[in-house]
């Protein structure tokens, strides 16, 4: 594959910039026993280790990249969730 000489050396021209990544939002964890897990059925409630006002965590793979708070997306479909970032991890900066 031939590099475009006009854009190959600039971060804006890097071909990986447009590759989408998946961000996982963790709202909490549960630690049921196997016995409790086997008893779960429809409409069961599984308590989490967080409260509703606690921040959520954003991960790329297993790396924590930010924290934030859940909110309803302005201008989106009714009930559509979004995350307002309140803390961003110190990620390595691009050279340049």
Backbone as a printed PyTorch tensor [residue, N CA C, xyz], in Angstrom:
tensor([[[  0.8540,  -1.1610,   0.0000],
         [  0.0000,   0.0000,   0.0000],
         [  0.9020,   1.2270,   0.0000]],

        [[  0.6880,   2.1120,  -0.9130],
         [  1.5030,   3.3190,  -1.0460],
         [  1.0070,   4.3850,  -0.0910]],

        [[  1.9580,   5.0620,   0.5730],
         [  1.6120,   6.1680,   1.4630],
         [  1.3520,   7.4120,   0.6400]],

        [[  0.3970,   8.2020,   1.0650],
         [  0.1610,   9.4930,   0.4430],
         [  1.1830,  10.4530,   1.0270]],

        [[  2.1210,  10.9840,   0.2330],
         [  3.1750,  11.8210,   0.7840],
         [  2.6600,  13.0950,   1.4340]],

        [[  1.4730,  13.5390,   1.0920],
         [  0.9420,  14.7790,   1.6690],
         [  0.3850,  14.5780,   3.0720]],

        [[ -0.0210,  13.3330,   3.4020],
         [ -0.6750,  13.1290,   4.6940],
         [ -0.0070,  12.0730,   5.5580]],

        [[  0.9380,  11.3080,   5.0390],
         [  1.4980,  10.1880,   5.7800],
         [  2.2180,  10.6160,   7.0500]],

        [[  2.8310,  11.7980,   7.0860],
         [  3.6090,  12.2250,   8.2450],
         [  2.8160,  13.0660,   9.2320]],

        [[  1.5470,  13.3190,   8.9800],
         [  0.7620,  14.1350,   9.8860],
         [ -0.2090,  13.2560,  10.6590]],

        [[ -0.4240,  13.5410,  11.9500],
         [ -1.3800,  12.7490,  12.7230],
         [ -2.7770,  12.7580,  12.1140]],

        [[ -3.1780,  13.9160,  11.5240],
         [ -4.5120,  14.0110,  10.9420],
         [ -4.6760,  13.0640,   9.7640]],

        [[ -3.5750,  12.7510,   9.0720],
         [ -3.6490,  11.8920,   7.9040],
         [ -3.4510,  10.4250,   8.1990]],

        [[ -3.2400,  10.0670,   9.4630],
         [ -2.9940,   8.6690,   9.8070],
         [ -4.2520,   7.8550,   9.5400]],

        [[ -4.1380,   6.7360,   8.8280],
         [ -5.3270,   5.9530,   8.4720],
         [ -6.0560,   5.3510,   9.6770]],

        [[ -5.3910,   5.1740,  10.8030],
         [ -6.0680,   4.5900,  11.9700],
         [ -6.9860,   5.5720,  12.6820]],

        [[ -6.8840,   6.8720,  12.3710],
         [ -7.7250,   7.8700,  13.0300],
         [ -9.2110,   7.6280,  12.8070]],

        [[ -9.5900,   6.9990,  11.7270],
         [-11.0090,   6.8230,  11.4130],
         [-11.5280,   5.4370,  11.7920]],

        [[-10.6830,   4.5960,  12.3940],
         [-11.1200,   3.2640,  12.8070],
         [-11.9280,   3.3900,  14.0940]],

        [[-13.1710,   2.9140,  14.1080],
         [-13.9790,   3.0190,  15.3210],
         [-13.4690,   2.0540,  16.3960]],

        [[-13.5930,   2.4500,  17.6520],
         [-13.2600,   1.5670,  18.7610],
         [-14.4900,   1.4280,  19.6430]],

        [[-14.5180,   0.3780,  20.4090],
         [-15.6400,   0.1540,  21.3110],
         [-15.2460,   0.5710,  22.7190]],

        [[-16.0840,   1.3850,  23.3400],
         [-15.8780,   1.8020,  24.7210],
         [-16.9360,   1.1060,  25.5710]],

        [[-16.4930,   0.4560,  26.6300],
         [-17.4020,  -0.2100,  27.5560],
         [-17.6260,   0.6990,  28.7520]],

        [[-18.8910,   0.8680,  29.1330],
         [-19.2490,   1.6910,  30.2790],
         [-19.6520,   0.7540,  31.4170]],

        [[-18.9130,   0.8010,  32.5230],
         [-19.2050,  -0.0610,  33.6660],
         [-19.9770,   0.7410,  34.7050]],

        [[-21.1750,   0.2720,  35.0260],
         [-21.9930,   0.9580,  36.0220],
         [-21.8620,   0.3160,  37.3980]],

        [[-21.2860,  -0.8650,  37.4720],
         [-21.1060,  -1.5420,  38.7520],
         [-20.8570,  -3.0160,  38.5420]],

        [[-20.5820,  -3.6840,  39.6500],
         [-20.3150,  -5.1190,  39.5990],
         [-21.1840,  -5.8190,  40.6260]],

        [[-21.4680,  -7.0750,  40.3420],
         [-22.2060,  -7.9330,  41.2680],
         [-21.3650,  -9.1830,  41.5160]],

        [[-21.4560,  -9.7350,  42.7060],
         [-20.6940, -10.9320,  43.0440],
         [-21.6170, -11.9740,  43.6830]],

        [[-22.5650, -12.4920,  42.9100],
         [-23.4370, -13.5280,  43.4880],
         [-22.6780, -14.8550,  43.5800]],

        [[-23.1160, -15.6990,  44.5000],
         [-22.5750, -17.0560,  44.5500],
         [-23.1610, -17.8320,  43.3700]],

        [[-22.5840, -18.9410,  43.0560],
         [-23.1120, -19.7800,  41.9700],
         [-24.5430, -20.1860,  42.2980]],

        [[-24.7990, -20.5080,  43.5630],
         [-26.1490, -20.8920,  43.9660],
         [-27.1340, -19.7490,  43.7000]],

        [[-26.7620, -18.5100,  44.0710],
         [-27.6280, -17.3560,  43.8150],
         [-27.8110, -17.1260,  42.3180]],

        [[-26.7470, -17.3080,  41.5630],
         [-26.8090, -17.1270,  40.1120],
         [-27.7600, -18.1280,  39.4740]],

        [[-27.7400, -19.3600,  39.9360],
         [-28.6200, -20.3950,  39.3810],
         [-30.0890, -20.1500,  39.7210]],

        [[-30.3640, -19.3830,  40.7750],
         [-31.7500, -19.0870,  41.1580],
         [-32.3200, -17.8890,  40.4070]],

        [[-31.4860, -17.1460,  39.6740],
         [-31.9810, -15.9620,  38.9610],
         [-32.9490, -16.3660,  37.8620]],

        [[-33.9990, -15.5970,  37.7370],
         [-34.9320, -15.7840,  36.6300],
         [-35.4430, -14.4110,  36.2250]],

        [[-36.3610, -14.3870,  35.2960],
         [-36.9050, -13.1230,  34.8030],
         [-37.4420, -12.2890,  35.9590]],

        [[-37.1510, -11.0070,  35.9480],
         [-37.5560, -10.0270,  36.9520],
         [-36.7730, -10.1150,  38.2640]],

        [[-35.7510, -10.9590,  38.3070],
         [-34.8890, -10.9960,  39.4990],
         [-34.1020,  -9.6890,  39.5590]],

        [[-33.7240,  -9.2890,  40.7550],
         [-32.9480,  -8.0650,  40.9540],
         [-31.5570,  -8.4810,  41.4300]],

        [[-30.5550,  -7.9830,  40.7420],
         [-29.1670,  -8.2930,  41.0700],
         [-28.5140,  -7.0190,  41.6080]],

        [[-28.2760,  -6.9270,  42.9040],
         [-27.6980,  -5.7080,  43.4760],
         [-26.2670,  -5.4830,  42.9820]],

        [[-25.9480,  -4.2270,  42.7160],
         [-24.6020,  -3.8520,  42.2900],
         [-23.8530,  -3.2150,  43.4500]],

        [[-22.5470,  -3.0660,  43.2730],
         [-21.7060,  -2.4970,  44.3260],
         [-21.6490,  -0.9680,  44.2760]],

        [[-22.5090,  -0.3460,  43.5020],
         [-22.5030,   1.1160,  43.3670],
         [-23.8890,   1.6770,  43.6110]],

        [[-23.8830,   2.9860,  43.9140],
         [-25.1450,   3.7000,  44.0690],
         [-25.4490,   4.4260,  42.7660]],

        [[-26.6710,   4.8370,  42.5830],
         [-27.1040,   5.4340,  41.3220],
         [-26.3700,   6.7400,  41.0190]],

        [[-25.9380,   7.4670,  42.0590],
         [-25.2390,   8.7260,  41.8180],
         [-23.7250,   8.5580,  41.6780]],

        [[-23.1990,   7.3480,  41.8590],
         [-21.7670,   7.0980,  41.7070],
         [-21.3490,   7.2160,  40.2470]],

        [[-20.0940,   7.5980,  39.9970],
         [-19.6340,   7.7040,  38.6070],
         [-19.5510,   6.3420,  37.9310]],

        [[-19.7090,   6.3530,  36.6250],
         [-19.4980,   5.1540,  35.8220],
         [-18.0670,   5.1980,  35.2980]],

        [[-17.5450,   4.0570,  34.8760],
         [-16.1760,   3.9820,  34.3710],
         [-16.1880,   3.6010,  32.9020]],

        [[-15.3280,   4.2430,  32.1160],
         [-15.2280,   3.9870,  30.6790],
         [-13.9330,   3.2410,  30.4100]],

        [[-14.0400,   2.1360,  29.6900],
         [-12.8950,   1.2870,  29.3850],
         [-12.7490,   1.1010,  27.8840]],

        [[-11.5080,   1.0440,  27.4170],
         [-11.1780,   0.5270,  26.0930],
         [-10.3810,  -0.7290,  26.3830]],

        [[-10.9480,  -1.8780,  26.0150],
         [-10.3610,  -3.1410,  26.4420],
         [-10.4370,  -3.1970,  27.9500]],

        [[ -9.2970,  -3.4560,  28.6030],
         [ -9.2950,  -3.4780,  30.0650],
         [ -8.6540,  -2.2230,  30.6550]],

        [[ -8.4270,  -1.1990,  29.8230],
         [ -7.7980,   0.0410,  30.2850],
         [ -8.8480,   1.0950,  30.6160]],

        [[ -8.8040,   1.5860,  31.8520],
         [ -9.6930,   2.6630,  32.2880],
         [ -9.2430,   3.9560,  31.6130]],

        [[-10.1650,   4.5920,  30.8710],
         [ -9.7960,   5.8210,  30.1580],
         [-10.4900,   7.0590,  30.7180]],

        [[-11.5980,   6.8780,  31.4360],
         [-12.3230,   8.0440,  31.9540],
         [-13.3780,   7.5960,  32.9510]],

        [[-13.9220,   8.5860,  33.6600],
         [-15.0880,   8.3840,  34.5230],
         [-16.1060,   9.4550,  34.1560]],

        [[-17.3660,   9.1690,  34.4520],
         [-18.3860,  10.1460,  34.1260],
         [-19.6920,   9.8330,  34.8160]],

        [[-20.7130,  10.6030,  34.4430],
         [-22.0380,  10.3920,  35.0200],
         [-23.0400,  10.1420,  33.9030]],

        [[-23.9480,   9.2100,  34.1740],
         [-24.9950,   8.9040,  33.2010],
         [-25.9930,  10.0480,  33.1410]],

        [[-26.4760,  10.3030,  31.9510],
         [-27.5350,  11.2860,  31.7590],
         [-28.3130,  10.9160,  30.5040]],

        [[-29.4660,  11.5350,  30.3620],
         [-30.2530,  11.3280,  29.1560],
         [-29.6960,  12.2410,  28.0670]],

        [[-29.5390,  11.6950,  26.8630],
         [-28.9620,  12.4380,  25.7470],
         [-29.9030,  13.5470,  25.2990]],

        [[-29.4080,  14.7880,  25.3170],
         [-30.1890,  15.9210,  24.8210],
         [-30.3580,  15.7890,  23.3150]],

        [[-31.5780,  15.9140,  22.8410],
         [-31.8340,  15.8570,  21.4120],
         [-31.8880,  14.4500,  20.8480]],

        [[-31.6650,  13.4560,  21.6690],
         [-31.7310,  12.0710,  21.1980],
         [-33.1240,  11.5090,  21.3810]],

        [[-33.2390,  10.2160,  21.1810],
         [-34.5150,   9.5540,  21.4180],
         [-34.8230,   9.5900,  22.9110]],

        [[-36.0860,   9.6600,  23.2840],
         [-36.4320,   9.6800,  24.7110],
         [-35.8360,   8.4580,  25.4220]],

        [[-35.1630,   8.7150,  26.5370],
         [-34.5680,   7.6380,  27.3120],
         [-33.1870,   7.2040,  26.8520]],

        [[-32.6730,   7.7750,  25.7580],
         [-31.3560,   7.3720,  25.2630],
         [-30.2870,   7.8770,  26.2180]],

        [[-29.4040,   6.9750,  26.6490],
         [-28.3730,   7.3130,  27.6150],
         [-27.1410,   7.9130,  26.9710]],

        [[-26.4480,   8.7140,  27.7540],
         [-25.1630,   9.2910,  27.3670],
         [-24.3190,   9.3620,  28.6350]],

        [[-23.0370,   9.6470,  28.4780],
         [-22.1410,   9.8150,  29.6180],
         [-21.4790,  11.1800,  29.5180]],

        [[-21.5850,  11.9810,  30.5690],
         [-20.8720,  13.2530,  30.6590],
         [-19.5720,  12.9610,  31.3950]],

        [[-18.4270,  13.2010,  30.7300],
         [-17.1330,  12.8940,  31.3190],
         [-16.8200,  13.8780,  32.4410]],

        [[-16.3820,  13.3300,  33.5740],
         [-16.0060,  14.1510,  34.7120],
         [-14.5190,  14.0240,  35.0310]],

        [[-13.8880,  12.9900,  34.4860],
         [-12.4700,  12.7510,  34.7250],
         [-11.9330,  11.9450,  33.5550]],

        [[-10.8090,  12.3730,  33.0020],
         [-10.1820,  11.6650,  31.8820],
         [ -8.7990,  11.2220,  32.3190]],

        [[ -8.4630,   9.9580,  32.0180],
         [ -7.1570,   9.4230,  32.3880],
         [ -6.0540,  10.1530,  31.6420]],

        [[ -4.8670,  10.1730,  32.2070],
         [ -3.7040,  10.7540,  31.5450],
         [ -3.2340,   9.7830,  30.4680]],

        [[ -3.7200,   9.9910,  29.2640],
         [ -3.3550,   9.1240,  28.1510],
         [ -2.1280,   9.6990,  27.4630]],

        [[ -1.2930,   8.8350,  26.8750],
         [ -0.1230,   9.3680,  26.1610],
         [ -0.5540,  10.2840,  25.0200]],

        [[  0.1110,  11.4170,  24.8900],
         [ -0.1890,  12.3620,  23.8310],
         [  0.4930,  11.9160,  22.5500]],

        [[ -0.1330,  12.2830,  21.4120],
         [  0.4760,  11.9990,  20.1100],
         [  1.7010,  12.8930,  19.9260]],

        [[  2.7350,  12.3640,  19.2830],
         [  3.8970,  13.2140,  19.0240],
         [  3.5320,  14.3690,  18.0860]],

        [[  4.2080,  15.4960,  18.2830],
         [  3.9850,  16.6100,  17.3540],
         [  3.3850,  17.7410,  17.9620]]])
